[in-house]
Amino acid sequence: MSESRSNYTPRPMSSKTTYALGAVALALIVLIVILAMRWGRDEPAVRNDGYGPVHSSAVVATLQPDGLILVGRPDARKTIDVYADPLCPGCGSMERVYGQEIAQQQDEGKLAVRYHLVNFLESKSRSKDYSTRAIAANECVAEAGSGPVYSKFHTLLFTTRQPEEGGADLSNEELAAVAREAGASDQVAQCIAAGAKVDAARAHALVALGALNELLDGRAATPSVFDGKNKLDVNNEEWILDVAR
């Protein structure tokens, strides 16, 4: 068997090339470290991790005529206003990080929360009406009056059950199943599955969006939290304790 031989002799890599490749590798390592640090800081540590949703039966949920949902003890010391869209990733992040701390303040009567639910992101849902249907589901659950049940439902809907923008969302039947998981009655589940409050929810969301635009000079964004007309900085990790004092 013959063997082919080459007269080519590879040239050794120059020191300049070695240094250049080393610099590129170092730059890539630094970039990866920076990105990892930023990724780790995207969402703060969960506050009061392990507390869970509202515990106390003294906390009640009230569906107001304009669609606002008030959750707290009747003697709560202070009420804050939370504007959120069920599809909003930032709203989900806020619920994951601060929801349990809010629940404890509600249980202790230091804080009540008035939810203004908007639907301006629903065009990014696959069904194109998810936000409205999720708001309707919130209204069905709130109307039953249980603070603990509403708190658990709201938590599930904004955390582990929250759809991704552009991804598959929940049907009315699936929303009803989440309500049952939270402890809602069959009557509440039927209200959700039948879409009984969808038309009202659409009108309520429009009113809430108008109020949010007025507060933010026409630049509605969620999540937005207000103490009266004072917009709270939810990037301040102590904001709940500060406002509940």
C-alpha contacts under 8 A as a table, 3 or more apart, distances in Angstrom:
res1	aa1	res2	aa2	distance
13	M	17	T	6.52
13	M	18	T	6.90
14	S	17	T	5.32
14	S	18	T	6.42
15	S	18	T	4.96
15	S	19	Y	6.13
16	K	19	Y	5.16
16	K	20	A	6.15
17	T	20	A	5.03
17	T	21	L	6.15
18	T	21	L	5.28
18	T	22	G	6.11
19	Y	22	G	5.00
19	Y	23	A	6.11
20	A	23	A	5.09
20	A	24	V	6.28
21	L	24	V	5.08
21	L	25	A	6.17
22	G	25	A	5.10
22	G	26	L	6.11
23	A	26	L	5.06
23	A	27	A	6.08
24	V	27	A	5.06
24	V	28	L	6.20
25	A	28	L	5.11
25	A	29	I	6.27
26	L	29	I	5.08
26	L	30	V	6.22
27	A	30	V	5.12
27	A	31	L	6.14
28	L	31	L	5.01
28	L	32	I	6.15
29	I	32	I	5.14
29	I	33	V	6.24
30	V	33	V	5.13
30	V	34	I	6.18
31	L	34	I	5.11
31	L	35	L	6.12
32	I	35	L	5.14
32	I	36	A	6.03
33	V	36	A	5.06
33	V	37	M	6.15
34	I	37	M	5.10
34	I	38	R	6.18
35	L	38	R	5.04
35	L	39	W	5.97
36	A	39	W	5.00
36	A	40	G	6.12
37	M	40	G	5.09
37	M	41	R	6.32
38	R	41	R	5.03
38	R	42	D	6.19
39	W	42	D	5.19
40	G	43	E	6.99
41	R	44	P	6.17
43	E	93	S	7.02
43	E	97	V	7.54
44	P	97	V	6.73
44	P	237	E	7.84
45	A	97	V	6.50
46	V	49	D	5.54
46	V	96	R	6.67
46	V	97	V	4.22
46	V	98	Y	6.56
47	R	97	V	5.70
47	R	98	Y	5.58
47	R	99	G	7.93
47	R	100	Q	6.69
47	R	101	E	5.84
48	N	51	Y	5.80
48	N	98	Y	7.87
48	N	100	Q	5.82
48	N	101	E	5.37
49	D	52	G	7.35
49	D	100	Q	6.73
50	G	100	Q	7.70
51	Y	100	Q	5.74
51	Y	101	E	7.64
51	Y	104	Q	7.38
52	G	55	H	7.97
52	G	100	Q	5.29
52	G	103	A	7.39
53	P	99	G	7.29
53	P	100	Q	5.79
53	P	103	A	5.47
53	P	104	Q	7.88
53	P	148	P	6.78
53	P	151	S	5.59
53	P	152	K	5.37
53	P	155	T	7.10
54	V	59	V	7.54
54	V	100	Q	7.86
54	V	103	A	4.77
54	V	104	Q	6.62
54	V	106	Q	7.01
54	V	107	D	6.14
54	V	147	G	6.83
54	V	148	P	4.82
54	V	151	S	5.79
54	V	152	K	7.21
55	H	103	A	7.89
55	H	107	D	6.58
55	H	148	P	5.69
56	S	59	V	5.72
56	S	107	D	5.58
56	S	147	G	7.71
56	S	148	P	6.67
57	S	60	V	7.03
57	S	146	S	7.13
57	S	147	G	6.64
57	S	148	P	6.56
58	A	72	G	7.98
58	A	73	R	5.75
58	A	74	P	7.99
58	A	107	D	7.58
58	A	147	G	7.67
59	V	71	V	6.71
59	V	72	G	4.72
59	V	73	R	4.33
59	V	74	P	7.41
59	V	106	Q	6.91
59	V	107	D	6.40
59	V	146	S	7.27
59	V	147	G	4.81
59	V	148	P	6.96
60	V	70	L	7.96
60	V	71	V	5.68
60	V	72	G	5.56
60	V	73	R	6.04
60	V	74	P	7.49
60	V	145	G	5.61
60	V	146	S	5.18
60	V	147	G	4.07
60	V	148	P	7.62
61	A	69	I	6.77
61	A	70	L	5.64
61	A	71	V	4.47
61	A	72	G	6.76
61	A	142	A	5.26
61	A	143	E	7.16
61	A	144	A	7.61
61	A	145	G	4.59
61	A	146	S	5.48
61	A	147	G	4.71
61	A	150	Y	6.70
62	T	69	I	5.62
62	T	70	L	5.11
62	T	71	V	6.48
62	T	142	A	5.83
62	T	143	E	6.14
62	T	145	G	5.78
63	L	67	G	6.12
63	L	68	L	6.05
63	L	69	I	4.79
63	L	70	L	6.65
63	L	139	E	6.42
63	L	142	A	5.53
63	L	143	E	5.15
63	L	145	G	7.88
64	Q	67	G	5.32
64	Q	68	L	5.25
64	Q	69	I	6.16
64	Q	70	L	7.51
65	P	68	L	7.32
66	D	204	H	6.08
67	G	116	H	7.67
67	G	139	E	7.13
67	G	200	A	7.90
67	G	201	A	6.99
67	G	204	H	5.32
67	G	205	A	7.87
68	L	114	R	6.50
68	L	115	Y	5.77
68	L	116	H	5.43
68	L	117	L	7.54
68	L	204	H	7.88
69	I	114	R	5.47
69	I	115	Y	5.05
69	I	116	H	6.97
69	I	139	E	7.35
69	I	142	A	6.66
70	L	112	A	7.03
70	L	113	V	5.72
70	L	114	R	4.28
70	L	115	Y	6.33
71	V	106	Q	7.77
71	V	112	A	5.62
71	V	113	V	5.30
71	V	114	R	6.35
71	V	147	G	6.11
71	V	151	S	7.96
72	G	76	A	6.36
72	G	106	Q	5.35
72	G	107	D	7.45
72	G	109	G	7.01
72	G	111	L	6.74
72	G	112	A	4.22
72	G	113	V	6.44
72	G	147	G	6.98
73	R	76	A	5.11
73	R	106	Q	6.74
73	R	107	D	7.28
73	R	109	G	5.62
73	R	112	A	6.81
75	D	109	G	6.57
76	A	79	T	7.21
76	A	106	Q	7.49
76	A	109	G	4.43
76	A	110	K	5.43
76	A	111	L	5.53
76	A	112	A	5.85
77	R	109	G	6.32
77	R	110	K	5.00
77	R	111	L	5.98
77	R	112	A	7.70
77	R	244	A	7.99
78	K	110	K	6.29
78	K	111	L	5.01
78	K	112	A	6.14
78	K	244	A	6.93
79	T	111	L	5.69
79	T	112	A	4.55
79	T	113	V	5.53
79	T	114	R	6.85
79	T	227	D	7.31
80	I	111	L	7.39
80	I	112	A	6.45
80	I	113	V	5.15
80	I	114	R	6.13
80	I	225	V	7.05
80	I	226	F	5.79
80	I	227	D	4.99
80	I	228	G	7.00
81	D	113	V	5.93
81	D	114	R	4.79
81	D	115	Y	6.02
81	D	116	H	7.12
81	D	225	V	5.60
81	D	226	F	5.09
81	D	227	D	6.54
81	D	228	G	7.54
82	V	113	V	6.89
82	V	114	R	6.14
82	V	115	Y	4.98
82	V	116	H	5.99
82	V	223	P	7.13
82	V	224	S	5.93
82	V	225	V	4.54
82	V	226	F	6.57
83	Y	115	Y	6.11
83	Y	116	H	4.74
83	Y	117	L	5.81
83	Y	118	V	7.06
83	Y	208	A	7.92
83	Y	212	L	7.39
83	Y	222	T	6.14
83	Y	223	P	5.69
83	Y	224	S	5.16
83	Y	225	V	6.27
84	A	88	C	7.06
84	A	91	C	6.01
84	A	115	Y	7.49
84	A	116	H	6.54
84	A	117	L	5.17
84	A	118	V	6.04
84	A	222	T	5.28
84	A	223	P	5.06
84	A	224	S	6.96
85	D	88	C	5.16
85	D	91	C	7.01
85	D	117	L	5.69
85	D	118	V	4.95
85	D	119	N	5.56
85	D	120	F	7.26
85	D	121	L	6.93
85	D	131	S	6.60
85	D	222	T	6.68
85	D	223	P	7.58
86	P	91	C	7.50
86	P	92	G	7.94
86	P	117	L	7.49
86	P	118	V	7.77
86	P	119	N	7.44
86	P	131	S	5.46
86	P	134	A	6.53
86	P	135	I	7.28
86	P	157	L	7.27
86	P	158	F	6.34
86	P	162	Q	7.28
87	L	91	C	7.95
87	L	121	L	6.43
87	L	122	E	6.94
87	L	125	S	7.64
87	L	130	Y	7.73
87	L	131	S	6.17
87	L	158	F	7.86
87	L	162	Q	6.70
87	L	163	P	6.57
87	L	164	E	7.12
87	L	165	E	6.70
88	C	91	C	5.21
88	C	92	G	6.47
88	C	121	L	7.08
88	C	165	E	7.96
88	C	222	T	6.95
88	C	223	P	7.66
89	P	92	G	5.00
89	P	93	S	6.23
89	P	164	E	7.59
90	G	93	S	4.93
90	G	94	M	6.16
90	G	222	T	7.07
90	G	223	P	6.28
91	C	94	M	5.07
91	C	95	E	6.22
91	C	158	F	7.03
91	C	222	T	6.57
91	C	223	P	5.07
92	G	95	E	5.11
92	G	96	R	6.16
92	G	158	F	4.73
92	G	159	T	5.38
92	G	162	Q	7.23
93	S	96	R	5.09
93	S	97	V	6.15
93	S	159	T	7.53
94	M	97	V	5.26
94	M	98	Y	5.69
94	M	99	G	7.03
94	M	223	P	7.64
94	M	234	V	7.94
95	E	98	Y	5.38
95	E	99	G	4.44
95	E	100	Q	7.90
95	E	155	T	6.71
95	E	158	F	6.50
95	E	159	T	6.80
96	R	99	G	5.85
96	R	100	Q	7.83
96	R	155	T	7.88
96	R	158	F	7.90
96	R	159	T	6.13
97	V	100	Q	7.59
98	Y	101	E	5.31
98	Y	102	I	6.18
98	Y	240	I	7.95
99	G	102	I	5.12
99	G	103	A	6.16
99	G	155	T	7.16
100	Q	103	A	4.93
100	Q	104	Q	6.37
101	E	104	Q	5.26
101	E	105	Q	6.47
101	E	240	I	7.44
102	I	105	Q	5.15
102	I	106	Q	6.21
102	I	111	L	7.56
102	I	240	I	6.89
103	A	106	Q	5.00
103	A	107	D	6.16
103	A	151	S	7.65
104	Q	107	D	4.98
104	Q	108	E	6.18
105	Q	108	E	5.11
105	Q	109	G	6.20
105	Q	110	K	5.22
105	Q	111	L	5.33
105	Q	112	A	7.90
105	Q	244	A	7.29
106	Q	109	G	5.14
106	Q	110	K	6.06
106	Q	111	L	4.94
106	Q	112	A	5.65
106	Q	113	V	7.93
107	D	110	K	7.77
108	E	111	L	7.70
109	G	112	A	7.32
110	K	244	A	5.71
110	K	245	R	7.63
111	L	244	A	5.98
116	H	205	A	7.64
116	H	208	A	5.73
117	L	135	I	6.40
117	L	205	A	5.92
117	L	208	A	6.61
118	V	131	S	7.48
118	V	132	T	7.83
118	V	135	I	7.76
118	V	204	H	7.99
118	V	205	A	4.49
118	V	206	L	6.94
118	V	208	A	6.04
118	V	209	L	5.76
119	N	122	E	5.67
119	N	131	S	4.99
119	N	132	T	5.76
119	N	135	I	7.98
119	N	202	R	7.76
119	N	205	A	5.97
119	N	206	L	7.73
119	N	209	L	7.93
120	F	123	S	7.36
120	F	131	S	7.85
120	F	209	L	7.85
121	L	124	K	5.69
121	L	125	S	7.49
121	L	131	S	7.05
122	E	125	S	5.17
122	E	128	K	5.42
122	E	129	D	5.40
122	E	130	Y	5.67
122	E	131	S	5.05
122	E	132	T	7.30
123	S	126	R	7.70
123	S	128	K	4.73
123	S	129	D	6.91
124	K	128	K	6.58
124	K	165	E	5.43
124	K	166	G	5.18
125	S	128	K	4.98
125	S	129	D	6.90
125	S	130	Y	6.06
125	S	131	S	7.90
125	S	164	E	7.85
125	S	165	E	5.72
125	S	166	G	5.10
125	S	167	G	6.47
125	S	168	A	7.14
125	S	169	D	6.53
126	R	130	Y	7.83
126	R	166	G	5.69
126	R	167	G	5.96
126	R	168	A	5.62
126	R	169	D	6.40
127	S	130	Y	6.04
127	S	168	A	7.72
127	S	169	D	6.92
129	D	132	T	5.58
129	D	133	R	6.37
130	Y	133	R	5.16
130	Y	134	A	5.99
130	Y	169	D	6.66
130	Y	170	L	7.19
131	S	134	A	5.08
131	S	135	I	6.11
132	T	135	I	5.08
132	T	136	A	6.22
132	T	198	V	6.44
132	T	201	A	6.07
132	T	202	R	5.67
132	T	205	A	7.50
133	R	136	A	4.97
133	R	137	A	6.23
133	R	172	N	7.08
133	R	195	G	7.09
133	R	198	V	5.71
133	R	201	A	7.53
134	A	137	A	4.95
134	A	138	N	6.27
134	A	175	L	7.26
135	I	138	N	4.99
135	I	139	E	6.28
135	I	198	V	7.75
135	I	201	A	5.93
135	I	205	A	7.92
136	A	139	E	5.04
136	A	140	C	6.30
136	A	192	I	7.04
136	A	195	G	7.14
136	A	196	A	7.64
136	A	197	K	4.97
136	A	198	V	5.05
136	A	200	A	7.52
136	A	201	A	5.09
137	A	140	C	5.07
137	A	141	V	6.33
137	A	175	L	6.88
137	A	176	A	7.52
137	A	191	C	7.74
137	A	192	I	5.14
137	A	195	G	7.85
137	A	197	K	7.49
138	N	141	V	5.23
138	N	142	A	6.01
138	N	150	Y	7.63
138	N	153	F	7.84
138	N	154	H	7.19
139	E	142	A	5.05
139	E	143	E	5.96
139	E	197	K	7.26
139	E	201	A	7.64
140	C	143	E	5.36
140	C	144	A	6.97
140	C	188	V	5.83
140	C	191	C	6.11
140	C	192	I	6.35
140	C	197	K	7.12
141	V	144	A	5.62
141	V	145	G	7.49
141	V	149	V	7.62
141	V	150	Y	5.93
141	V	153	F	7.83
141	V	179	A	7.22
141	V	184	A	6.85
141	V	188	V	6.04
142	A	145	G	5.48
142	A	146	S	7.03
142	A	147	G	7.83
142	A	150	Y	5.85
144	A	188	V	7.21
145	G	150	Y	7.89
146	S	149	V	5.37
146	S	150	Y	6.11
147	G	150	Y	5.20
147	G	151	S	5.91
148	P	151	S	5.07
148	P	152	K	6.19
149	V	152	K	5.28
149	V	153	F	6.14
149	V	182	A	5.55
149	V	183	G	5.69
149	V	184	A	6.33
150	Y	153	F	5.06
150	Y	154	H	5.95
150	Y	182	A	7.54
151	S	154	H	5.19
151	S	155	T	6.07
152	K	155	T	5.05
152	K	156	L	6.17
152	K	182	A	5.39
153	F	156	L	5.21
153	F	157	L	6.09
153	F	178	V	6.79
153	F	179	A	5.77
153	F	181	E	7.84
153	F	182	A	5.15
154	H	157	L	5.14
154	H	158	F	6.22
155	T	158	F	5.38
155	T	159	T	5.98
156	L	159	T	5.22
156	L	160	T	5.57
156	L	161	R	5.57
156	L	162	Q	7.48
156	L	178	V	7.39
157	L	160	T	6.86
157	L	161	R	5.02
157	L	162	Q	5.34
157	L	178	V	7.66
158	F	161	R	6.50
158	F	162	Q	5.04
159	T	162	Q	5.39
162	Q	169	D	7.98
163	P	167	G	6.50
163	P	168	A	6.59
163	P	169	D	5.23
163	P	170	L	7.39
164	E	167	G	5.16
164	E	168	A	7.35
164	E	169	D	7.60
170	L	173	E	7.84
170	L	174	E	5.53
170	L	175	L	6.13
171	S	174	E	5.07
171	S	175	L	6.21
172	N	175	L	4.98
172	N	176	A	6.13
172	N	192	I	6.04
172	N	193	A	4.70
172	N	194	A	7.23
172	N	195	G	6.71
173	E	176	A	4.99
173	E	177	A	6.29
173	E	192	I	7.31
173	E	193	A	4.79
174	E	177	A	4.94
174	E	178	V	6.40
174	E	193	A	7.97
175	L	178	V	5.11
175	L	179	A	6.38
175	L	192	I	6.86
175	L	193	A	7.30
176	A	179	A	5.00
176	A	180	R	6.32
176	A	188	V	7.81
176	A	189	A	4.63
176	A	190	Q	7.15
176	A	192	I	5.42
176	A	193	A	5.61
177	A	180	R	5.05
177	A	181	E	6.24
177	A	189	A	7.14
178	V	181	E	4.96
178	V	182	A	6.32
179	A	182	A	5.01
179	A	183	G	6.48
179	A	184	A	5.34
179	A	188	V	7.71
179	A	189	A	6.34
180	R	183	G	5.03
180	R	184	A	4.82
180	R	185	S	6.65
180	R	186	D	7.45
180	R	189	A	6.54
181	E	184	A	7.28
184	A	188	V	6.08
184	A	189	A	6.80
185	S	188	V	5.25
185	S	189	A	6.34
186	D	189	A	4.94
186	D	190	Q	6.06
187	Q	190	Q	5.11
187	Q	191	C	6.28
188	V	191	C	5.02
188	V	192	I	6.45
189	A	192	I	5.18
189	A	193	A	6.09
190	Q	193	A	5.01
190	Q	194	A	5.91
191	C	194	A	5.47
191	C	195	G	6.29
191	C	196	A	5.35
191	C	197	K	7.40
192	I	195	G	5.15
192	I	196	A	6.44
192	I	197	K	7.57
193	A	196	A	7.81
195	G	198	V	5.37
196	A	199	D	7.76
197	K	200	A	5.29
197	K	201	A	5.89
198	V	201	A	4.98
198	V	202	R	6.19
199	D	202	R	5.23
199	D	203	A	6.57
200	A	203	A	5.22
200	A	204	H	6.13
201	A	204	H	4.95
201	A	205	A	5.95
202	R	205	A	5.21
202	R	206	L	6.42
203	A	206	L	5.24
203	A	207	V	6.54
204	H	207	V	5.16
204	H	208	A	6.21
205	A	208	A	5.00
205	A	209	L	6.06
206	L	209	L	5.11
206	L	210	G	6.24
207	V	210	G	5.11
207	V	211	A	6.34
208	A	211	A	5.10
208	A	212	L	6.20
209	L	212	L	5.01
209	L	213	N	6.09
209	L	220	A	7.16
210	G	213	N	5.15
210	G	214	E	6.22
211	A	214	E	5.09
211	A	215	L	6.32
212	L	215	L	5.08
212	L	216	L	6.12
212	L	218	G	7.81
212	L	220	A	5.69
212	L	221	A	7.91
213	N	216	L	5.06
213	N	217	D	5.65
213	N	218	G	4.18
213	N	219	R	5.70
213	N	220	A	4.81
214	E	217	D	5.29
214	E	218	G	5.96
215	L	218	G	7.68
215	L	229	K	7.25
216	L	219	R	5.36
216	L	220	A	5.96
217	D	220	A	7.80
221	A	224	S	6.58
224	S	231	K	7.17
224	S	232	L	7.65
225	V	231	K	5.84
225	V	232	L	5.55
225	V	233	D	7.86
225	V	234	V	7.51
226	F	229	K	5.91
226	F	230	N	5.35
226	F	231	K	4.42
226	F	232	L	5.53
227	D	230	N	5.14
227	D	231	K	6.43
227	D	232	L	6.78
227	D	243	V	7.64
228	G	231	K	7.96
232	L	239	W	7.20
233	D	236	N	5.68
233	D	239	W	6.78
234	V	237	E	6.84
234	V	239	W	6.13
235	N	239	W	7.88
236	N	239	W	5.46
237	E	240	I	7.77
238	E	241	L	5.51
238	E	242	D	6.04
239	W	242	D	4.99
239	W	243	V	6.14
240	I	243	V	5.31
240	I	244	A	6.02
241	L	244	A	5.11
241	L	245	R	6.24
242	D	245	R	5.65
